Amino acid sequence: MNILLVEDEYLARAELSHLLKKDDRVTSIMEADSIQGALKVLLSQTVDIAFLDIHLTDESGMDLADMLKDIPNPPVVIFATAYDQYALEAFEKNARDYILKPFEEKRVMVALNKAVSQLESTSEKENEEDSLETIAVHTEDRIYIVKITAVAAVEATQGKTVLYTESEQYETRETLQHWEQKFIRYPFMRVHRSFIINLDKISEIEPWFNQTYQVTLQTGLKVPVSRSYIKAFREKVNL
């Protein structure tokens, strides 16, 4: 879990960082003392939770909170300040919590747990939405609605394209290139000029001829990984 502390006082940053490092879930703590510095981190690194001070010399953490709404995958926001009169405004900006200086370990951990719960809830919702996403598979005489997560592989063979799921095979009108683009947001990969596979459906990887591999999918389908795709395949599956 990556955390960003936006605080212009060094001692306050150091104290909050010290308390957060006691939690094993925290893997990285980044720091910034201005809005510009914070945006530089946010646009170049993955930040899960941001602790924002309200008074940043001549700037306001409230303004930064507004800016976060416009960046992809914004972090969960917790305000950490010496002033209690801004709490209502902070929650109106969708802050997860509001903690006061001087920081108390117990209170910091309560805020951290709230943020983690929100992250987990968001992740579960996204996974649920992904699992429900479907595609329309056009065959010769009808259209089938298929869950993307059920697709194991797509093969181009003898002038046709076959889509393999856990229980069915569909001979489709679309090209392999069409499916490659369709699955670009999902864990699919081209491993051969004739095959795209779902990496989550791999059950076995076997060394094959000429330093290549043969992949067995959970459906039992065996798929060759050609030399052209070996390097990218190894990186994807951490071989």
N, C-alpha and C positions, 0 to 999 in steps of 0.2 A: 504494500500500500504506500503510495507516494503522497507526501504532504508538502504543501507550500506555506511558509510563514511570511506574511507581508506586514512588516513592523519596522518603523524607523528607529526604534530604540534598541541598541545592541543588547543591553542587559535583559530586556523583556523577551527578545528573540531567544537568547541563550537559555533563559529559565524555561520557557515553553518547550523549546527543543529538548532540554534535559528531561522534562516530565514525559514527553511523548515517546522518547527513546526507550522508556521502561516497558513499553508495550511491544511484544514480539511481532505483532501484525504490521508494525511500521517498518518498512524496508528502506525508505529514503526520505530525508527531510531537506528541502530546498528553501532558500531564503531570499527575500527581496526587501529593500527599504523604500521603494517607490512604486507608483503605478506602472511606470515604464519598465522598471526592472521585473515586476511581476508579469507583465504581458510578454516580455521576452522569454521568461521561463514557460509560461502557459502555452505559447505558440510553438515551442520547441521540445517540450517534455510532456509526458503523461502525468497529470496531477489529479489525484482522486479527491483530496480534501484540501481546502484552502482556509487558513486562519487569517482573518483580516482585521487589522487595527483600523479604527475609524479616523483618527487624526494622524495623517502622514505628512508632517511638516506643513507644506502649503497645499496638500491634497487631501482627498477624502476616500476612505475605504468604501463608502457608500457608492461613490462614482464607479469604483472598480467593480463592485457587485453588479451594477447595471451593465457594464461592459462584458461581463462574463456570460451574459445571456446570448451574446452574439458569436461566441466561439464554439467550435464543435466539441461535443462531450465535455461540457463545463463541469468543474469540480463541485462537490458539496461545500457549501459555505458555512463557516462558523465565525462569528465576530468575536474578537478578543480585545477588549478595550477597558479603559479606566472609567468610562462614563456610562451610567445606567440609563440616562434619559433617552438614549437612541434605540432602546430595545424594540419598541413598537415598529419603528421605521425599518429596523433590521429584519424583522419577521415579515414585513410587507414585501421585502425583497427576496423572500423565500430562503432566508437563512435557516439552517437546521438547528442552530443554538446560538447562545449569546453568553459569553463568560467574561467575568470581570477580573481586573488586576487588583491586588497581587494574586497570581494564579495559585489555586489549591489543587493538589494532585487529584483528589477524589472528583472534584468538579470538572477538571479537564478530561478525566476518563469517562465521565458520564456523557460529555459532549462528543467525545471520540466514538463511543458506542452508538450514539444516535446517528452519527454520520455513517458509520459502517453499516448499520441496519438499513439506512436509505440506499446505500450502494448495493447491498445484497438484494434488496427489493427491486431496484431498477434492473439489475442483472437478471434476476429470475423472470421479470416481465418481458425483457428482451428475448430471453431464451424461449419463453412460451410463445411469443409472437413469431419467432423464427420457425419453431416446430409446427406452427399452424399454417405457414405460408405454403401455397400450392402453385402448381404450374398446369397449364392446359396442354395436354399431349394430343396432337392431331394424328390420327391414323387414317387408314384408307376410307373407312365408313363411319367413324364417329370420333368424338372428342372425350378424352378421359381427364378427370381432375386428379392430380397426383401430388401428394405431399413431397416437398423437396427433400426432406430428411429421409424419405423412403427410397430415394434413388441411389443405387449403388454404382452404376456405370453407364456410359453411353458408348456405343461402338458403331463405327462406320464400316460396313462390310458388304461387298458385292452390290454396290450401287444403292444401298439403303442404309438407314440409320436405326439402330435398335437401342431402346432405353430399357435398362434392367432395374427392376425394383426388388424388394425383398421377396415378393411372391409372383410377380408378373414380368412379362417382356412385351414391349410395345414397339412395333415397327412404325416409325414416325416419318413425316414429310420433311421435317427440318434437318438442316445440315449439322455436322459436328461443330462447325464454327458458331452456329446459332446457339447451341447448348453451352458452348464454352463461355459465351458472353452472358447467357442467362444465369449461369451459376457463378459469376465472377465474385459475388459477395459471400460465397459459401465455401466450405473446405473441399472444393473440387479442383482437380489438376489434370492437365493434359500430360500423359505419360508415354504416349506413342502416337504416331500419326493417325492411328485408327481408334484410339481410346482416350476417354476422359473418365477418371474415377473419383469417387467420394472417399477422401482420405480417412474419414471416420468409420468407413466400412471395411478397412483392411484388417484381416485376421492373421495373415502370415506373409512374410517377405523372404523369398528364397534366392540366394545367389544363383545367377544363370550364366549363359554363355557370354564370352567376350566382356566380362566385367559388367554385365547387366543384371537385372533382377526379374524374377517372376513374382507377381503379387497375387495372393489368394484373398478374395473378398468374402465377407460373411455369407454371401449367397452361394459360395462355392465356385463362382466364376474365377478363372485364372487369367491374369492380364500381364502381358510383357511390358517391361519398362525399357524403352529403347535408349541407346547411348546418348542420343541428342538431349534427353531429358534427365539423365542420371544425376548431374550436379544439382539441379533444382529440386529433384525428388529427394535426394539425401538431405538437403537443407530443410525441406518441409517436414520430413519425418525424423529428423535429428539422428541420422545414421553416421 
